[in-house]
Amino acid sequence: MFGGNDMSAMMKQMGIDMEELDADKVEVKIGDKKLVFNNPQISKIDAKGQEMFQLQGDYSEEAVQTGPDPEDVELVMDKTGCSEEDAVEALENSEDVAGAVMELQ
């Protein structure tokens, strides 16, 4: 078997470089679900110019939020005095909160 340093040397010889990345959280969206990894172990592997990532750790599965962020809806309603439905529609038509507020004024 190879030790850690022997393996690193062999990988470098083959043109493979591996770097550990420090991350607090990673979210991976898959269709209408997302996998949330807290404190994951991430390795970035460069094999002859092609970058790959290896992700390990415990995760939770969550539903992906559809539609505008509820906080943005509240903000648009507060700024314009409009209904929730109008705020949602304006946010869907705009790129950001400012655009939604401008649309409703």
N, C-alpha and C positions, 0 to 999 in steps of 0.2 A: 504494500500500500504506500501511497505517497503522503507525505506530511503537507501541512498547509503551505509552507514556503516552496516545497518541491512542486506542488500543483500550480502555484502562481508562476513560477519560473517556466514550467512546461507550457502553460497557457500563453504567456508572453512570447515564447518561442514560436508558437503556432499562430501568432498575430491576434491573440484574443486578450483584451484588457477588461478587467472587471473592477467596478467602483461601487462602494456602498453609499447609498444616499440616505440622508437624514430627513424623514418626513413625519409629521404629526398625524396626518390624515390623508387618505386617498379615497376618492369616490369613483366608481366605475359604473356607467349607465349601460344597461342592457335592456333594450326595449322599454317597457313600462316599469322596470325595476332598477334599483341601484344597489350596489354592494358598497358598504362603507367600512373601510379598514381603519381602525384607530391604532396608532403607534406601529405601523407595518415595518417590515424589513424589505427594503427595496435594493436590488442590485442592478446597476446599469452595465450591460455587457456590450463592448464594441468588438465585433468580430470582422476584421478587415473592412472597416468603414460602415458596416451595417450595425445600427444601434438596436439593442433589444433590452427589455426590462423584465426582471423577475420580481414578482410581488408575493410576499408570504405574510401570514398573520391571521388573526381572528377577525371575522367580519360580521356585520349584521346586514340583513336584507330589508330594504325600504321601498315603498312605492315612490315613483317619480312624480313630483308636483307638476300638475298641468295648469296652465293659465298664469296670470300675473301673481306676483308675490303679494300675500295678504297685507303686508306692511305698506307696499306701494299703493294698494287700493285705498287703504285708510288715509294715507297722505294726500292722495288726489281728492278724496272726499272732503278732507279737512280744508284744503286749499281752495276748492271750488264750490263746496256746498251741494255737489251733485249726489245722485243716488249711487248705490253700490254697482248696479247694473251699468250705469253710464260710465263710472270710473273704470270698470273692467273693460268695457268696449273701447274706451279711449286708450287704455294701456295696451290693448291688443293691436290697435291701429298705430301706435307710436313706438318709437325706439326706446323711450325712457320716460320717467315721471314728468320731467319738464315739458316734453312734447305733449303728453296727455293733458297736462294743466292748460297749456296754450290752446289745445284743440277745444277744450270745454269753455274757454273764456270768450 
